[in-house]
Amino acid sequence: MFHQLSNLTNRPILTRRDFLRLGAVGGLSLPLLLQAGKVGSASGLPHGGASQFGRARRCLLLFLTGGPPQHDTFDPKPHAPTEIRGELSPIATRIAGVHFSELFPRLARQADKLCVLRSVTHPDTVHTSAGYTMLTGVAHPLANTSTAANIRPTANDHPHLGSLLARFRPPADGAPPFIALPEVIKDAAVNEFPGLSGGFLGKRFDPILIEGTAERDGFRLPEITLPADVSGARLHERRSLLERYDRAVRQGETLAAHGEWGEHCERAFALIRSTAVRQALDLEREPTPVREAYGRHLFGLGCLLGRRLLEAGVPLVSVYWHYEGPDDSPVWDTHWNNFIHLRNRLAPPTDQAVAMVLADLSARGLLDDTLVICMGEFGRTPRINRERGRDHWPHAQTILLAGAGIRAGSVYGASDRIGAYPAHSPVTPPDLFATLLHLLGIPLDLEVHDRTGQPRMACTGSPIRGLLSG
């Protein structure tokens, strides 16, 4: 389970712009500093773009671990040579003139809710560091200079999108700010991806992990209910006792480990008190037809649980494609038998679950203020290899965006005629990340502090106006 707590101080959040503005009027007093901590930025976007600042109240991040092939999903190349276009045929979508692979008929019918982003590009070919780049908006310091075995999480990592949201915009009702499921993603089930946690913000901003069962047919729910012999009054007494102990220890010593323990206890009590979250974790409360519509696959169940947790007040839920396939393609890493794996186990549950969560959020009136992201760490090679697979290719990736402030029923960017490089409007991970932060209401010039108090920028990119509605 992820640790979720640290000894980070709760200091006002100042942007560089705020600092310069306040400094220009004669210095910084404590009241001005405290007031400045409430100042936000709309990222300087003109007209409709600025109006979308903070539009997303919640976010569902669907990560197709391994790297989905753009040609065989959402950027088919039917006029390319056979060794490029592959075995699959294009089908029409609800966006005029736009086609998906034949394996995604449900998503084709939901395309009017999507922005299909076909020009995401970066240079990193390693799963772990490329995943870090996509999840944090920052290139990994060892990108393209080391093997995957040497790229591991560290305390200096840039924080995950969910961790930044937890730091800057925590929920007021005690719900967990960031939940991940169903596993900690790893390369070859060994090397854990960096960028899944709070990184330099500290463990306080790590996600709570809800793991899948060994049978991959559901989730092992955390034990957050009270034992039968512990009443609400006894819980209150235990908390009071802990608080007294906490004060005594703080008077005698200032240990970072104790600070993390205190935060951990507070989060545990808050989680126990959150009736909405406890109920959301029980998928049996969902009507059977709805559960069936999401599918029995763990990714589908994760999308359903993600929707329920968002409804319960969790600001961001990450659903990662889990390690479940055969040795030649345990996730979306289809170096071998690309088309067999797509047809038999990758595309059908993805098409069913992502299409259903879009339709479900829309029917519930939640899509207007819920940001949905579906992506992987990179795309795959234009040319099919000798093993009927596609290899790593970060230079062109297609991702899907929907919901809060995203231009629905649109395509942004394009790859070239063989799907190898952006033909126009290239999108880098920092600019994509800046767009997501803008929608989530996090100022792009936000300066956050690591556990040593050193300033770090939350983002170095700029929002992409063409992705935003209005």
Buried (B, 14 or more C-beta within 10 A) or exposed (E): EBBBBBBBEEEBBBBEBBBEEBEEEEEBEEEBBEEBBEBBBBBEBEEEBBBBBBBBBBBBBBBBBBBBBBBBBBBBBEEBEEEBBBBBEBBEBBBEEBBBBBBBBBBBBBBBBBBBBBBBBBEBBBBBBBBBBBBBBBBBBBBEEBEBEEBEBEBEBBBBBBBBBBBBBBBEEBBBBBBBBBBBBBBBEEBBBBBBBBBBBBBBBBBBBBBBEEEBEBBEBBEBEEEEEEEEEEBEEEBEEBEEEBEEBEEEEEEEEBBBBBBBBBBBBBBBBBEBBBEBBEBEEBEEEEBEBBBEBBBBBBBBBBBBBBBBBBBBBBBBBBBBBEEBBBBBBBBBBBBBBBBEBBBBBBBBBBBBBBBBBBEEEBBEBBBBBBBBBBBBBBBBBEEBBBBBBBBBBBBBBBBBBBBBBBBBBBBBEBBBBBBEBBBBBBBBBBBBBBBBBBBBBBBBBBBEEEEBBBBBBBBBBBBBBE
